[in-house]
Amino acid sequence: MTLIAPAKIGAQAGDSQVPMHPQPLADLDGEVEAAIAENVMPGAVVFIAKQGEVVKHDAYGYAARYTDDQFTEMEDPVAMQENTIFDMASISKLFTATAVMQLWDEGLFELDDPVHWYIPEFTGEHKEDVTIRQLLTHTSGFAPGPSERLYEVEGNREDRLEFVLREPLQQEPGADYVYSDLNYITLGVLVERLSGERQDVFVEREITEPLQMEDTMYNPAESLKPRIAATEYQPWTNRGLVWGSVHDENAWSLDGVAGQAGLFSTAEDLAVFAQMMLEEGTYAGEEILSEEAVELMTTNWNEAYPGQDQGLGWELNQSWYMDDLAEHNTMGHTGYTGTSIVVSPNHDSVTILLTNRVHPTRQTVSTNGIRKKVSEKTADAIYAWSAESMQDMVERLLTREEIEANTARSLNLHLTAISRYEQQDNQAKVLKHLESFKFLVDYFQGLGDINGPTYHDLQRTADYLIGKWQ
């Protein structure tokens, strides 16, 4: 299945064959615009697809607005466009992990092989025990980042990579989960050692070119600058306003090509990459990964660290930004510049929010609120489509132990009756029983069987469905 253009979006969204309620998607516009008004970010692009059909792709605010970190306005600010190119920041790690697993598909290593077998310089106390899988799952024992700013390390890219490879561990391998750029810088070196090519060359040939991701690259050409979202004003690196060059200082010091950051892309291109994962490694006839590699990448290897569910590269089941889309197999990642992606196999959906929240300074309000809201409204659009889809929501709440089995049973029985009236196209009965459903939710909350967030989720979804039938 390939991604196809929107069908009757906007005022006619309800005519689409995709089972998503149009109102939550429309309400999302106000949420994004409010975040921009509150200076969470200057601009954003939202992209949502389900079953291979694009149901929302909109741009908001500005791609470039300020000349410095004092918020001095540009004479000619650049409006955000649907095809604006963003600095992906840590979403780059997903492409590094994919490159690693392509080499695994070639049989060049096993996941539990020690890293130093392939990178001899990767040595030191306990480092000989670090495996490739531990780098991929952030359980290697490394600190979050290098002990020194890499742009202050003397020498060239090779010298700075050598510095990274000499970094000591913070703790023993496997002792804990610590999200670390050092893991992925090292994995970038692994890709280069095994392939014999610099990472950007390998990623272009093996990932972006086969997927026809023409707007995805490291070190974008100067000619693309008008289409690129500006990031931070950085006097400490003597770069001034960073615009068209990678924001991450460590990746910048590595000539813009590193395992942890450096990739630029658009929402549409990123959605193609996500759809490839939904289709078990193949998109439009191009096999990027084997089905076995995809299965390994989407398996939670971090059961020993509750709440830190992690595949190979992909984060799993992170409700702090996936919200009601979060399930055991929901994949995602975020990026420091204000990017995020959520891929739900259960709903066959892709949800992308790209922002330039570090423009003109990283000292701004967190984007986590709007990230979560975009996921919430995507979930609302899915669950509020029908009583049957609301039953899927109840089952999800039960699986996550947010409601008890008896509560779920009562809610589902009521929704089964509503579903029957929906099939009969009996508007009056549907509306009457949806109001009764809301009273039932009130009743369970009064008993203490439903917590506050779950109560609001159920009531909001019911209200959306009521709106559909009125």
C-alpha positions in Angstrom: 0.0 0.0 0.0 1.4 3.4 -0.9 0.3 6.7 0.7 -2.3 8.4 -1.4 -3.5 12.0 -1.4 -6.3 13.2 0.8 -9.8 12.4 -0.4 -12.4 15.1 0.3 -10.7 16.6 3.3 -11.9 19.6 5.2 -15.6 20.3 5.0 -16.2 17.1 3.2 -14.0 14.9 5.4 -16.9 12.8 6.4 -17.2 11.5 2.9 -13.8 9.9 3.1 -13.7 6.1 3.2 -11.2 6.2 6.0 -12.9 5.4 9.3 -12.0 8.6 11.2 -14.2 11.3 12.6 -13.4 14.6 10.9 -14.2 16.9 13.9 -11.3 16.0 16.1 -8.9 16.6 13.2 -10.5 20.0 12.6 -10.3 20.8 16.3 -6.6 20.1 16.1 -6.1 23.3 14.1 -7.1 25.4 17.1 -4.8 23.4 19.4 -1.7 24.0 17.2 -2.6 27.7 16.6 -2.9 28.2 20.4 0.5 26.6 21.0 2.0 29.0 18.4 0.3 31.9 20.1 1.8 30.8 23.4 5.3 30.8 21.8 5.7 27.0 22.2 7.0 27.1 18.6 6.9 29.5 15.7 5.3 27.0 13.3 4.4 23.4 12.6 3.3 20.9 10.1 0.8 18.1 11.0 0.5 15.0 9.0 -1.9 12.2 9.8 -2.6 9.1 7.7 -4.7 6.0 8.2 -4.9 2.9 5.9 -2.5 4.6 3.5 -4.8 7.6 3.0 -3.7 11.1 4.1 -6.5 12.5 6.3 -4.6 15.7 7.4 -1.6 17.5 6.1 -1.5 21.2 7.2 1.1 23.9 7.9 0.9 26.6 10.5 2.8 29.7 11.5 6.4 30.4 10.3 9.4 28.4 9.2 11.6 31.4 9.9 10.6 34.4 11.8 13.4 35.8 14.0 16.9 37.0 13.3 18.3 36.4 16.8 17.6 35.0 20.3 16.0 38.3 21.3 13.0 37.5 19.0 13.9 40.3 16.6 11.4 39.9 13.8 12.6 39.3 10.2 11.6 41.9 7.6 10.2 39.0 5.5 9.4 36.1 7.7 9.0 32.8 5.9 5.6 31.1 6.2 5.5 27.4 7.0 4.5 25.2 4.1 3.3 21.6 3.9 6.6 20.7 2.2 8.9 22.6 4.6 12.1 20.6 5.4 12.8 20.2 9.1 15.9 19.2 11.0 14.8 15.8 12.4 17.2 15.9 15.3 17.0 12.5 17.1 14.5 11.0 14.7 17.7 10.6 12.7 18.4 7.6 15.1 15.6 5.7 13.4 17.5 5.9 10.1 20.7 4.8 11.8 18.9 1.8 13.4 17.4 0.9 10.0 20.8 1.1 8.4 22.2 -1.2 11.1 19.4 -3.7 10.6 19.9 -3.7 6.8 23.5 -4.8 7.5 22.1 -7.4 9.9 19.9 -8.6 7.1 23.1 -9.1 5.1 24.4 -11.4 7.8 27.3 -9.2 8.7 26.8 -9.5 12.5 24.5 -10.8 15.3 22.8 -8.4 17.6 24.5 -9.8 20.7 28.0 -9.6 19.2 30.4 -7.3 21.2 30.8 -4.0 19.5 34.6 -4.1 19.7 34.6 -7.1 17.3 33.8 -4.6 14.5 35.3 -1.4 16.0 38.6 -2.4 17.7 39.1 1.0 19.3 35.9 0.5 21.3 37.7 -0.7 24.4 38.1 0.1 28.0 36.7 -1.0 31.4 33.7 -3.2 30.7 33.3 -1.9 27.1 34.3 -5.2 25.7 31.0 -6.5 27.0 28.8 -3.9 25.3 26.7 -5.5 22.5 25.2 -4.0 19.4 21.7 -4.7 20.8 22.6 -2.7 23.9 23.6 0.3 21.8 20.3 0.1 19.9 18.3 -0.1 23.1 20.2 2.5 25.2 21.3 -0.1 27.8 25.0 0.0 27.0 26.0 1.9 30.2 27.0 5.1 28.4 26.3 8.6 29.8 23.7 10.7 27.8 26.4 12.5 25.8 30.1 13.1 25.3 32.2 14.3 28.2 33.3 17.3 26.1 31.6 19.3 23.4 32.8 17.6 20.2 33.2 21.0 18.4 35.8 21.9 21.0 37.8 18.7 20.4 40.8 19.4 18.2 40.9 17.8 14.8 38.6 16.7 12.1 35.6 14.3 11.9 37.8 11.2 12.3 39.5 12.7 15.4 36.2 13.5 17.0 34.7 10.1 16.3 37.9 8.6 17.8 37.2 10.7 20.9 33.7 9.3 21.2 35.0 5.7 20.8 37.4 6.2 23.7 34.6 7.5 26.0 34.3 5.4 29.2 31.0 3.8 30.4 29.0 5.5 33.1 27.9 2.1 34.5 28.1 -1.6 33.7 26.4 -2.7 30.5 22.8 -3.7 31.0 22.6 -2.1 34.4 20.0 0.4 33.4 18.3 2.3 30.6 20.0 5.7 29.8 19.1 7.4 26.6 22.4 8.3 25.1 23.7 10.0 21.9 26.9 8.1 22.4 25.1 4.9 21.6 24.0 6.1 18.2 27.2 8.0 17.3 28.9 4.6 17.8 26.2 2.8 15.7 26.9 5.4 12.9 30.6 4.3 13.0 29.4 0.7 12.9 27.5 1.4 9.7 30.5 3.0 8.2 32.9 0.3 9.2 30.7 -2.6 7.9 29.5 -0.8 4.7 32.8 0.9 3.9 30.8 4.2 3.2 30.1 7.3 5.1 26.6 7.1 6.7 24.9 9.7 4.5 26.0 7.8 1.4 24.7 4.5 2.7 21.4 5.9 3.9 20.8 7.6 0.6 21.5 4.5 -1.4 19.8 2.0 0.8 16.8 3.9 2.3 15.9 7.3 0.9 16.5 6.7 -2.8 14.6 3.4 -3.0 11.7 5.0 -1.1 11.9 8.1 -3.3 12.3 10.3 -0.3 13.6 13.2 -2.4 13.4 15.7 0.4 15.4 13.7 2.9 19.1 14.2 3.3 22.1 15.1 5.4 23.7 18.5 4.8 21.0 20.0 2.5 22.1 22.1 -0.4 22.1 25.9 0.0 19.5 26.1 -2.7 17.0 24.4 -0.4 17.3 27.0 2.4 14.1 28.8 1.5 12.2 25.6 2.1 14.0 24.7 5.4 12.7 25.7 8.9 15.2 27.8 10.8 16.4 26.6 14.2 18.5 28.3 16.9 20.6 31.4 17.1 23.9 30.1 18.4 26.5 32.7 19.3 28.5 30.1 21.3 29.3 28.2 18.1 29.8 31.3 16.1 27.2 30.1 13.6 24.6 32.9 14.3 21.2 31.8 13.2 21.3 28.1 12.3 19.3 27.7 9.1 19.9 24.9 6.7 22.7 23.4 8.8 22.2 20.7 11.5 21.2 22.2 14.9 22.9 19.6 17.1 26.3 20.9 17.8 27.9 17.4 18.1 26.5 16.4 14.7 27.6 19.7 13.2 31.2 19.0 14.5 31.0 15.6 12.7 30.5 17.4 9.4 26.7 17.1 9.7 26.7 13.3 9.4 26.3 11.4 12.6 24.3 8.4 14.0 22.3 10.5 16.6 21.3 13.5 14.5 21.8 15.3 11.2 18.9 14.1 9.0 16.6 16.6 7.3 13.2 15.6 6.0 9.6 16.6 5.4 6.4 15.3 6.9 5.4 13.5 3.7 8.8 11.8 3.3 8.8 10.8 7.0 5.3 9.3 6.5 6.6 7.1 3.7 9.4 5.8 6.0 6.7 5.1 8.6 4.4 3.3 6.1 7.4 1.1 5.2 7.5 0.0 8.8 3.7 -0.6 8.8 4.1 -2.8 5.7 6.8 -4.9 7.4 9.8 -3.4 5.6 8.4 -3.0 2.1 6.9 0.1 0.4 5.8 0.4 -3.2 7.5 -2.9 -4.1 10.9 -1.8 -2.5 12.1 -4.1 0.3 14.1 -2.0 2.8 14.1 -4.4 5.6 13.2 -8.1 6.0 10.0 -8.9 8.0 12.3 -10.6 10.6 14.3 -7.4 11.0 11.1 -5.3 11.4 9.9 -7.8 14.0 13.1 -7.4 16.0 12.9 -3.6 15.7 9.4 -3.5 17.1 10.0 -6.0 20.0 10.3 -4.5 23.5 13.8 -5.5 24.6 13.6 -3.4 27.8 11.1 -5.3 29.9 13.6 -5.1 32.7 13.2 -1.3 32.8 9.4 -0.6 33.3 8.2 2.4 31.4 11.2 2.5 29.1 9.8 0.2 26.4 12.3 0.1 23.5 12.7 -1.6 20.3 15.7 -1.3 18.1 15.8 2.4 17.5 12.0 2.8 17.9 10.5 3.8 21.3 7.4 1.8 22.2 4.2 2.5 24.2 5.2 6.0 25.4 2.0 7.7 26.5 3.8 11.0 27.3 3.7 11.9 23.7 1.6 9.0 22.1 -1.3 9.6 24.4 -4.3 7.4 23.6 -2.4 5.9 20.6 0.1 4.3 23.0 -0.1 0.5 23.0 2.5 -2.2 23.4 3.4 -2.1 19.7 3.0 1.6 19.0 6.3 2.9 17.6 7.6 6.4 17.9 10.4 8.9 18.5 10.9 12.5 19.2 13.6 15.0 18.2 15.0 17.9 20.2 14.2 20.5 17.6 10.5 19.8 18.2 9.8 16.8 16.0 7.8 13.6 16.7 6.4 10.6 15.0 3.9 8.0 16.2 3.2 4.8 14.2 0.3 2.5 15.2 0.1 -0.9 13.7 -3.1 -1.6 15.5 -4.8 1.4 13.8 -2.7 1.3 10.6 -2.0 5.0 11.3 0.8 7.5 11.1 0.9 10.7 13.2 3.6 13.3 12.6 4.2 16.7 14.2 7.1 18.7 13.0 8.0 22.0 14.6 10.9 24.4 14.9 10.5 24.9 18.6 14.2 25.9 19.1 13.8 28.9 16.8 15.2 31.3 17.9 16.2 29.7 21.2 15.9 26.4 23.0 14.8 28.3 26.1 11.1 28.0 25.2 8.1 26.1 26.5 8.1 22.3 26.0 6.4 20.9 22.9 5.4 17.8 24.9 1.9 19.2 25.4 1.2 19.8 21.8 2.8 16.5 20.8 0.4 14.7 23.1 -2.5 16.7 21.9 -1.9 15.8 18.3 -1.8 12.1 19.3 -5.0 12.6 21.4 -6.9 14.1 18.5 -5.8 11.4 16.1 -7.0 8.8 18.6 -10.3 10.7 19.1 -10.8 10.7 15.3 -10.3 6.9 15.3 -12.3 6.0 18.4 -15.2 8.4 17.9 -15.9 7.0 14.4 -18.5 4.5 15.8 -19.7 2.6 18.9 -17.7 -0.3 17.6 -14.5 1.7 17.5 -15.3 3.0 21.0 -15.3 -0.6 22.1 -11.8 -0.8 20.8 -11.0 2.1 23.1 -12.5 0.4 26.1 -10.5 -2.8 25.3 -7.3 -0.6 25.2 -8.2 0.9 28.6 -8.7 -2.6 30.0 -5.4 -3.8 28.6 -3.6 -0.8 30.1 -5.4 -1.6 33.4 -6.9 1.9 33.4 -10.4 0.3 34.1 -11.5 -2.9 35.7 -12.9 -5.9 33.8 -16.5 -5.4 35.2 -16.5 -1.7 34.2 -15.2 -2.6 30.7 -17.9 -5.3 30.4 -20.7 -2.9 31.3 -19.5 -0.2 28.9 -19.1 -2.7 26.1 -22.6 -4.0 26.5 -24.0 -0.5 26.3 -21.8 0.2 23.2 -23.0 -3.1 21.6 -26.6 -1.8 21.8 -25.6 1.6 20.3 -23.7 -0.2 17.5 -26.9 -2.1 16.6 -28.8 1.1 16.3 -26.1 2.6 14.2 -26.4 -0.3 11.8 -30.2 0.4 11.6 -29.4 4.1 11.0 -31.7 4.9 13.9 -30.5 8.4 14.8 -32.9 8.9 17.8 -31.9 5.7 19.5 -28.2 6.2 18.9 -28.3 9.7 20.5 -30.5 8.5 23.4 -28.2 5.6 24.2 -25.0 7.7 23.8 -26.4 10.0 26.5 -27.1 7.0 28.6 -23.5 5.8 28.0 -22.3 9.2 29.4 -24.4 8.8 32.5 -22.9 5.3 32.9 -19.4 6.8 32.7 -20.5 9.3 35.4 -21.8 6.5 37.6 -18.5 4.6 37.4 -16.5 7.7 38.1 -18.7 8.3 41.2 -17.8 4.8 42.4 -14.1 5.5 41.9 -13.9 2.9 39.1 -12.7 5.4 36.5 -10.0 7.9 37.1 -10.0 11.5 36.0 -8.1 11.3 32.7 -10.0 8.1 31.6 -13.3 9.7 32.5 -12.5 12.8 30.3 -11.3 10.6 27.4 -14.5 8.5 27.4 -16.8 11.6 27.7 -14.9 13.5 25.0 -15.1 10.6 22.6 -18.8 10.1 23.3 -19.4 13.8 22.7 -17.6 13.6 19.3 -19.8 10.6 18.3 -22.9 12.4 19.4 -21.9 15.3 17.2 -21.5 13.0 14.3 -25.1 11.8 14.7 -26.8 15.1 15.4 
